[in-house]
Amino acid sequence: MKPVLEGMMPAVVTPLDGSGGFRADSFEKLLEKTYRAGVAGVYVCGNTGEGPQLHLSVRKAAAEAAVRSSPAAKAVIVHTGAASTEDALELTRHAAKAGAHAVSSMPPSPYYSFEEIRAYYQAIAEASELPVLVYYIPSVSTTIRTLDQIFDLCSIPNVIGLKFTDYDLYKMSLISRAGHVIFNGSDEVAAAGLLMGATGGIGTFYCLIPELFVGIYQHGRAGRFDQARKLQDRANDLIRAVLKFPPLSSVKLLLKWSGIDCGATVRPRRALSAQEQDQLRIAVREAGFEPDGFLKSPSLAAD
């Protein structure tokens, strides 16, 4: 039985060693932590996982490890987007062979025409039988803008919907009402996304506080949006604190402090200075979280 593509899924970081190689041991620990919290699956090698900056061999190793380390009922979505269509097709075929349950891709560049972007997604959709999620992120890729363009992409066979990273939740609701799968991609509005028709969520901060986002999903699906909003507020306290610093480097550092050493980010992303590390600890504590305690899975999702 294939996992259902719904629920809350962390966009997992990709642990790297000092030479840029894949750290399978740290990756397995991270997946164990998030699955213990009740997430529905994982999203591998997206922006959070630095997929576009990684060598294809590292991306393939991460996809294989995600499938290998995921329980049978959990979904593995692999981001296979790349600067060239040929690389994207190679990664898509590999994901299918490895046993992933779906693939996703950002548009390769904001400088291509919509016709070129559509041809790119069509090629990915034809490369395997896996469901495809278009990665809609208009703040980064400006080619896909209108509802008509989105519906056109969703008409491609095997394209089932979107990873929707935008704050226009009215647009999200119209896409959802048309019957397409929608994963909310803006962590700060996960609860609102569920209210407006999202199937689930995919986000960076799910790596640190998966319990909160699972709680948001459970309350939201049950129509308890007051409780969902309270958990969203708690999550947003942490998000606001961390976003004062280089975000992805901060997330990896917080994981390291908690016992999962995921290594450094890929250059040109920079590490935090010693002063910034001290400031991050203070900011996280002021937000109500223990910077060394994200591994402990506290009862964050209490009513």
Secondary structure by P-SEA (a helix, b strand, c coil): cccccccbbbcbbbbbcccccccaaaaaaaaaaaaaacccbbbccccccccccccaaaaaaaaaaaaaaccccbbbbbbcccccaaaaaaaaaaaaaacccccccccccccccaaaaaaaaaaaaaccccbbbbbcccccccccccaaaaaaaaaccccccccccccaaaaaaaaaaabbbbbbcccccaaaaaaacccccccccccccaaaaaaaaaaaaacaaaaaaaaaaaaaaaaaaaaccaaaaaaaaaaaaacccccccccccccccaaaaaaaaaaaaaacccccccccccccccc
